[in-house]
Amino acid sequence: MIVIGIDPGTIRTGYGILRRDGGRIIRLASGTIRLDNKTPVEERLVPLQDELDRVLVSHGPDEAAVESLFFAKNAMSALKLGHARGVILLTLSRHNLPMSSYAPALVKRSVVGGGRAAKGQVAKVIQAILGLKETPQEDEADALAIAICHLNAPKIPTAPQG
């Protein structure tokens, strides 16, 4: 199975494409879609969709995993992030990809072992898990962590319901 993990952003959106090969997880591609922060957010949405569409066509993932929204202290930042996430979900839907969302704390817990891990710590663990020569940039590392979380989802312990 090939999965794309996406860390939404209105200036930087990270993506990571992984394939499970038996017990191994292999990175096929990863990077950051960079958008002009001097451009109004509404003008960044089309380039975000175009770049994500290009990535999806190039790599043909089977499933997608996207970081869910979290409660931000700044309502305007959360609203802008919601715009970007909406464009991402629409683009994934147009590619008929099954989607899952994961909270940031769950992603960190599943990859690092703690839900409050620093971004730099996540990047170092991702580098070790995937055997990368260089530490990935933060948004790219977060996207790879989301993809790993999705690939390992059935193995992630959850709290009892009820």
Residue pairs with C-beta under 8 A, 6 or more apart in sequence:
1 19
1 20
1 62
1 63
1 151
2 17
2 18
2 19
2 28
2 59
2 60
2 61
2 62
2 63
3 17
3 18
3 19
3 20
3 61
3 62
3 63
3 64
3 65
3 147
3 150
3 151
4 15
4 16
4 17
4 55
4 56
4 59
4 61
4 63
4 64
4 65
4 97
4 147
5 15
5 16
5 17
5 18
5 64
5 65
5 66
5 143
5 144
5 145
5 146
5 147
5 148
5 149
5 150
6 13
6 14
6 15
6 52
6 64
6 65
6 66
6 67
6 88
6 92
6 143
6 146
7 13
7 14
7 15
7 67
7 139
7 140
7 142
7 143
7 146
8 66
8 67
8 81
8 84
8 85
8 88
9 81
9 84
9 139
10 35
10 41
10 44
10 48
10 80
10 81
10 83
10 84
11 34
11 35
11 37
11 44
12 32
12 33
12 34
12 35
12 139
13 32
13 33
13 35
13 48
13 51
13 52
13 84
13 88
13 139
14 30
14 31
14 32
14 33
14 137
14 138
14 139
14 140
14 141
14 142
14 143
14 144
15 29
15 30
15 31
15 32
15 33
15 52
15 55
15 140
15 143
16 27
16 29
16 30
16 140
16 143
16 144
16 145
16 146
16 147
17 27
17 28
17 29
17 30
17 55
17 59
17 61
17 147
18 25
18 26
18 27
18 28
18 130
18 144
18 147
18 148
18 151
19 25
19 26
19 28
20 26
20 151
25 129
25 130
25 148
25 151
26 130
27 130
27 132
27 144
28 59
29 55
29 58
29 59
30 136
30 140
30 143
30 144
31 55
31 140
32 137
32 139
32 140
33 48
33 51
33 52
33 55
35 44
35 47
35 48
36 44
41 80
41 83
41 84
42 83
44 84
45 83
45 84
45 87
48 84
48 87
48 88
49 87
49 90
49 91
52 87
52 88
52 91
52 92
53 91
53 94
53 95
56 91
56 92
56 95
56 97
61 97
62 97
62 98
63 97
63 98
63 99
63 100
63 150
64 92
64 97
64 98
64 99
64 100
65 99
65 100
65 101
65 102
65 146
65 147
65 149
65 150
66 85
66 88
66 89
66 92
66 99
66 100
66 101
66 102
66 146
67 101
67 102
67 103
67 104
67 107
67 142
67 146
68 101
68 102
68 103
68 104
69 78
69 81
69 82
69 85
70 103
70 104
71 78
72 78
72 81
89 99
92 99
93 99
100 150
100 153
102 110
102 146
102 149
102 150
102 153
104 115
105 115
105 116
106 115
106 149
106 156
107 142
107 145
107 146
107 149
108 114
108 115
108 116
108 117
108 122
108 145
109 115
109 156
110 145
110 148
110 149
110 152
110 153
110 156
111 117
111 122
111 125
111 126
111 129
111 145
111 148
111 149
112 121
112 122
112 125
117 125
119 138
119 141
119 142
120 138
122 138
122 141
122 142
122 145
123 135
123 136
123 137
123 138
123 141
124 135
125 145
126 132
126 136
126 141
126 144
126 145
126 148
127 134
127 135
127 136
127 141
129 148
130 144
135 141
136 144
149 156
